[in-house]
Amino acid sequence: MANRFRAGLGLPPGDSAIATVARPDAAERLAAAGVRASVRKGAARLAFHLYTTEADVDTAVAALA
């Protein structure tokens, strides 16, 4: 799911279930879409788990597009 998220934002694939996005107001945009993310060093940090669905990922991508 993390790689689906990365691909949706045009980022290279990774090998972690955690993805960070260093975009202005990313955390606020995600929160407005109902997506929970933490902030580390100014970047939104999202952790994808077994219960994360494709629809969840698509919602996060749409919030940041």
N, C-alpha and C positions, 0 to 999 in steps of 0.2 A: 504494500500500500504506500509506503514511503516513496518508492520509485515511481509509482503512478502519480503521486503528488509532485515530485520533482519534474517528471516529464510534462505534466500539465502547466508548469511554470517555465518550461524551457531550460531547466537545470540538468546537469549531468547526473546519471544514476549513481547511487552510493551503495554501501554495504551495511547500512545501519537503519534501524527502524525509527530513528530520530532524524528530523530534518529541521534546518533553520532557514529563516528568510529574513534578510537584512534590508527590508524595504520600509520607507517612511510610513508610518501609521498602520503597519501590518497587524499588530496586536489588536488595535482598535477595530480594524475592518473585520478581522476574524471574530472578535467578540460580538460585533453587530450581527454577524451571520449565525451566531450560536455555537461557534467553534471555540473550544477552550485551548489556550496556548499560554505558555509562560514566556517571560522575556529574560534573555541572558545577553548582557553586553549590548543592548539595543536591538537585538534580533529576536524575532518571534521563534519559539522553539515548539515544535509539534512532535509528539511521540505516538506512533501508530502501533496498535496491538491487534491481537487475534480477533477481537470483536469490532474492530473498525471496518466499516463497509465501504464499498466503492462509492456509494452515494455520499458518505461522510467526506471522503476525499474530494469528490467533485464539488461539494459545498465549499470546502476550504479553498480549492483552486478558484472557484468562481468569485469568492470574496476578495481574492488578491489579483484577479485579472483586470 
